[in-house]
Amino acid sequence: MLTVEQMLSSHKANVETLMGLTTKAFEGVEKIVELNMTASKAALAESGEHAKSVLSVKDAQELLALQSSLFQPLAEKTAAYGRHLYDITSGSTAEFSKAFEGQAADAQKKFMSMVDTAAKNAPAGSETAVAVMKSAVAAANNALESVQKAVKQANEVTEANIAAVTATAVNATKQASKKR
């Protein structure tokens, strides 16, 4: 059985974990706000420069050349923004995943300790029930590990796909700009 001290210690650890994760979540939001402010300031400045450039155009051909020269940097900046945003969100998600995995592992250890203690104190003849319980716990642990591995693999595939799509978009824009 759990003692009062063990319960209080567990509760304290859970509160500390929650506070740490809340802090990480706010840090992620701060980074996203900072990224958006930086991107907004840059877009505003670039819009002003573009407007000045458009007003100084002398003919339609110069206007077309000016417009086409804007597409490649815009695509690259958009791709960079997307990568940066993804990095922020995946970093925050990784922190939450680590905390969850740590808590899950700790809970598994404590539960197995309780099962072992119960098995030692079980009345004679209950060995089969204890074995079934241990087997069920082991199966649940294996299932949880499989899910965690699948989530990690899905994240890796997502990261690879985002990198590929970003590279394709930037390259397509470069090619389109060269053709003009």
C-alpha positions in Angstrom: 0.0 0.0 0.0 1.1 3.6 -0.6 2.0 5.7 2.4 0.8 9.2 2.9 4.4 10.4 2.3 4.5 8.5 -1.0 1.1 10.0 -2.1 2.2 13.5 -1.2 5.5 13.0 -3.0 3.7 11.7 -6.1 1.3 14.6 -6.0 4.1 17.1 -5.6 5.9 15.6 -8.6 2.8 15.8 -10.7 2.2 19.4 -9.8 5.9 20.2 -10.6 5.5 18.4 -14.0 2.3 20.4 -14.8 4.0 23.7 -13.9 7.0 22.8 -16.1 4.8 21.9 -19.0 2.8 25.0 -18.6 6.0 27.1 -18.7 7.1 25.2 -21.8 3.7 25.9 -23.5 4.0 29.6 -22.7 7.6 29.6 -24.1 6.3 28.1 -27.3 3.5 30.7 -27.6 6.0 33.5 -26.9 8.2 32.1 -29.7 5.3 32.0 -32.1 4.3 35.5 -31.2 7.9 36.7 -31.7 8.1 34.9 -35.1 4.8 36.5 -36.2 5.8 40.0 -35.1 9.1 39.7 -36.9 7.4 38.4 -40.0 4.8 41.1 -39.9 7.4 43.9 -39.5 9.4 42.5 -42.4 6.3 42.2 -44.6 5.3 45.8 -43.8 8.7 47.1 -44.6 8.9 45.1 -47.8 5.4 46.3 -48.8 6.5 49.9 -48.4 9.6 49.3 -50.6 7.5 47.5 -53.2 5.1 50.3 -53.3 7.9 52.8 -53.9 9.4 50.6 -56.6 6.0 50.3 -58.3 5.6 54.1 -58.3 9.0 54.5 -60.0 8.3 52.1 -62.8 8.5 53.7 -66.3 6.7 51.1 -68.5 4.8 47.8 -68.4 7.8 45.6 -69.1 9.6 47.1 -66.1 6.5 46.5 -64.0 6.4 42.8 -65.1 10.1 42.4 -64.3 9.6 44.0 -60.9 6.6 41.7 -60.1 8.4 38.5 -61.2 11.4 39.4 -59.1 9.3 39.4 -56.0 7.9 35.9 -56.3 11.1 33.9 -55.5 12.0 35.8 -52.3 8.4 35.6 -51.2 8.3 31.9 -51.7 11.6 31.4 -49.8 10.4 33.6 -46.9 7.1 31.8 -46.7 9.0 28.4 -46.7 11.4 29.7 -44.0 8.4 30.9 -41.9 6.8 27.5 -42.2 9.9 25.7 -41.2 10.5 28.0 -38.2 6.9 27.6 -37.1 7.2 23.8 -37.5 10.4 23.8 -35.5 8.8 25.7 -32.6 5.7 23.5 -32.5 7.7 20.3 -32.8 10.0 21.4 -30.1 7.1 22.0 -27.8 5.5 18.7 -28.7 8.8 16.9 -28.0 8.9 18.4 -24.5 5.4 17.2 -23.8 6.2 13.8 -25.2 9.3 13.4 -23.0 7.3 14.4 -19.9 4.5 12.0 -20.8 6.9 9.1 -21.4 8.7 9.9 -18.1 5.5 9.9 -16.2 4.2 6.8 -17.9 7.5 4.9 -17.2 7.3 6.0 -13.5 3.7 4.9 -13.2 4.5 1.6 -14.8 7.4 1.0 -12.3 5.1 1.9 -9.3 2.3 -0.3 -10.6 4.6 -3.3 -11.1 6.0 -2.7 -7.6 2.5 -2.8 -6.3 1.8 -6.0 -8.3 5.0 -7.6 -7.0 4.1 -6.6 -3.4 0.6 -8.0 -3.8 2.0 -11.2 -5.3 4.3 -11.7 -2.3 1.4 -11.2 0.1 -1.1 -13.2 -1.9 -2.6 -16.2 -0.2 -1.5 -19.7 -1.3 -3.2 -20.9 -4.5 -3.4 -17.4 -6.1 -0.3 -17.8 -8.2 -2.3 -18.2 -11.4 -4.2 -14.9 -10.8 -0.9 -13.1 -10.1 0.6 -14.5 -13.3 -2.4 -13.4 -15.3 -2.2 -9.9 -13.8 1.6 -9.7 -14.6 0.9 -10.9 -18.1 -1.8 -8.3 -18.6 0.5 -5.5 -17.3 3.3 -6.7 -19.6 0.9 -6.7 -22.6 -0.3 -3.2 -21.8 3.3 -2.0 -21.5 4.1 -3.5 -24.9 1.1 -1.9 -26.5 2.0 1.5 -25.1 5.6 1.1 -26.3 4.3 0.2 -29.8 2.0 3.3 -29.9 4.9 5.5 -28.8 7.1 4.1 -31.5 4.4 4.5 -34.1 3.9 8.2 -33.1 7.7 8.8 -33.3 7.8 7.2 -36.8 4.8 9.3 -37.9 6.6 12.5 -36.7 9.7 11.5 -38.6 7.7 10.9 -41.8 5.9 14.3 -41.3 9.2 16.1 -40.9 10.6 14.5 -44.0 7.5 15.4 -46.0 7.5 19.0 -44.8 11.2 19.3 -45.8 10.4 17.8 -49.3 7.4 20.0 -49.9 9.3 23.1 -48.8 12.2 22.3 -51.1 9.9 21.6 -54.0 8.0 24.8 -53.6 11.2 26.9 -53.4 12.7 25.2 -56.4 9.5 25.5 -58.4 9.5 29.3 -57.7 13.1 29.6 -58.7 12.4 27.8 -61.9 9.4 30.0 -62.6 11.4 33.1 -61.9 14.2 32.0 -64.3 11.7 31.5 -67.1 10.4 35.0 -67.0 
